[in-house]
Amino acid sequence: MNRRRCCLFLLGSLFWCFAVVAQTPPLASQVANYQGLFSAVVKRDMTALEQQLQSDPNLDQRDEHGRSALHVAAYFRNHAAMQALVAAGADANALEGDFYDIVTIAAVANDLQTMKLALKLGCRADNVTSRYDGTALIAAAHLGHVEIVQTLIQADAPLDHVNNLKWTALIESIVLGDGGKRHTATLKSLVDAGANINLADGRGDTPLQLAQARGYQSMVEVLLAAGAK
C-alpha cells in the first residue's frame, strides 16, 4: 500500500470509529435508573406505559444523554412502545443528544424493521442528523447496510446531501467502506438511484478518483460503467 492510500485508509478508519461511537445506546447503568416512561419502555411493560401515557406525561423528557422515551424505544426495538408514544404525541423527528433521530438510530443498527416503522410513524428520511450534519442515508452508506440504503432511497432520502466532512452518501460508501461486496452494492444502489457520480469531496477528489486511490476495482468498474470521470 503506497503512502497516499495508507493515509486515506487511516483517515477513513478514524472517521468510521467516530461515527460508530457517536451513537450511544443506553448503558446498563442508565437503564437501571430509568423510571416512568423510560422504565416501561425498556421493560416492555405496555400496561405501565399506557398508564403513564394516560396520566399526562412529559413526552419530551430526556435522559442524561438527551434521549426521549421514543429514542430509547427505537434503540430497544420496542415497536409497540414506539407506536404508542407517537400516537400520544411524541415527536417522531426529535433528535437525541448526539443529534440522531429514530430513523438514523435504526439505520446505523442495520435494523430494517424498526427503520420502516420509524418512517411510517412520520420520521423523515431527509432529516439532518449526527454531529456531522449528515443523514440516515449517509450513515447507512458508510456502514454498507445495503437494504437500509435501498429503503431510504425509496423513502426519498436526499441522494446528494453533503455533510460537514464534505462527503455525500456515495463518497462515504467509498472512503469509509472496505471496497467489498456490501459497500460496492451500496455504491451501485446509489448510482442506480441517480446520485451524482462526479460530485467531488472537499479536496476536489471525485468518487472515481477516491475509489482508484484505494484500489477498489469493483467500485471503479461501477462508476466507469455509469460514466464517471
N, C-alpha and C positions, 0 to 999 in steps of 0.2 A: 504494500500500500504506500503510495507516494505521500509526500508531506501535506499537500493540499487535501487529498482525500482523507488522510488521517485527522486533520484539523476539522474538516466538515463532519466526520463521523463523531468526534468527541463533542462538538458543538451540538449536534443533533441529540446525542445521548444525554447531555446535560439538560436540555430543554425538555426531553421526554421525562426525566426524573422529576423536574419541577412541576410539570403538568399533572403527573400522577399523584404526587404528594399533595398538591394544592387542593384536590378534592378529598375531604376528610370525612369518612363515615363516623357516626357516633362511637366513641370508645366505650368499652365495657364499664369503666369507672363513671362515665357520664350517664350511661343508661341506668346504672344502679341508683342514681339520684333523681331520675325523671319522676315527675308527678303529673297529675291531671291528664290532659290530652296526650302528652308525651308518653306517660306510663301506659295508658290504654292502647296506644298505637304499638309500642314495642312488645306488649304482652298479647297482642291480637285479641283484646277483650272488647268485642263490639258492643256488648251491653254497657260496659263502663263508658265507652266512647260516646254512645248515644245519650247516656245520662249527662255526660259532660256537655255535649252539644246542646241539649235542651235547657241547660242552666245558664245560657247566655255567656259562653266562654270568650276569652280573648283569643281569637283565631290567629292573630298576628304575634302572639307571644313567642319569644325566641329563647333558645338555649344559649349556653356560653359561646357557641361557635356561630351564632346567628341563624340557626336552623329553626324553621317553624315546624309544627307538628306534621304538616304536609310534606316537607322535605324529609323528615325522619321516616314517614310512611313510604316515601319513594326509596330511600336507602334500604329499608327493611322489606321492600317488595310487598307491602301490605295494601293490596289493591282495594279491598273493601273499605279500609280506612281512608284511602285517597279519595274514593268516590263520596264517602260520607262527609269528609271535610270540605270538599269543593261544593257539594250540594248545600252545605251550611253557610257558605260564603267565603271560604278560604281563597286567597288569591293564587290562581294556578300559575301565574307568571312571576311570582315573587322570587327574589334572589336571596340565597343564604350568605353567610359571612365571607365566603370566597367567591361570591357572585355567580354561583351556579343555580340554575332553575331545575325543575324536576325532569324536564326532557334531557338536559345535559347530564344530570346525575345518572339517569338510566343509560344514556348513550355511552358514557365512559365505562360503566359497568358491563356493557355489552348485553344489557337486559332489554331485549326487544319487546317483550310483553308489557313491561312497565312503561317503556317509552311510548308504545302505541296508546296505552291508556292515558298517559300524560297529554299526548296530543289530542285525544278525544275529549279530555276534560278542559281543553282550551289553552294549554300551554303552547306558545307559538314557536315554530321551528326557526323563526328569524330573530329571536331574542339575542342580544349581545350579552355574552356570559364570560365568566372567568376573569382573572386579573390580566389576561392577555387581550381583552376586548375581542374575544373570538365568538364562535357559535358552537352549537352542538355538533354541527356537521364537521367543523374543523377538528374538534376533539375526537370524533369518531374516525376521521380520516387518518389522523396521525397514529391512531392505535390499530388501524387496519380492520375495523369492525365493519365488514362488507355489508351485511344485511341491515345494520343500523344506518349506514350511509345511504343505501338504496331507499330505505323507508323515509329518511329525512329529505332526500331528493324528491320523492313522491309528495311529501308534505310542503313542497315549495320552499325549502331552506335556500337561502341565498348562496349560489354557487361560487361567486367571486368575491365574497366578503374578505377584506384584508384586515388581519389583526394587528396589534401594536408591535409585532415582530416583523411586520411587512410580509406575511405569508398568507396564502389562501389555503383552502382545504386541499386543493390539488398539489400545491407546493409541499404542504405538511406530509402528505402521503409519501413524498419522496424524501425530504430532508429528515423527517422523524421516523420514517419507515425502515425496513430492512431489505427492501428490494425483492422480497419473496412473494409467494402466491397471494397472500392476503392483501398486502399493500398494492401489488400490481392489479389485483381485481378491484380494489378500491379506486385506484387511479383510473382504470378503464370505465368504471361506473360513472365517475365524474366527467370524463372525456365524452362518453356517450350521451350524457345528460346536457352537454353544451357548455361545460366550464371553459373558461378562456385558457387555451393551452399555451399561449405566448405571453401571458401576464407575468412580468418579472418580479423578483423579490426586491428588497430594499437596496441591494448591491447591484442590481441590474442583471442578475443571472436569470435566464428563462428556465422553465421546468425542464426542457430538453438538456440544457447545459448542466443543470443540477443533477439530473439522472446520469448523464455521461460522466460527470466528475466522480460519481460514486461507483461507477461500473455496473449500474443496474440495467443490464441489457434488455431484460423483458419490458421494463418501463420505457426504455428508449424506443423499443420497437412499437409499443402502443402509441407513443407520442408521434413518432415519424409517420405511422400509418394514418394518423389524424391530421397530418400536415404541419406539425410543429416546426418551429425554426429556432 
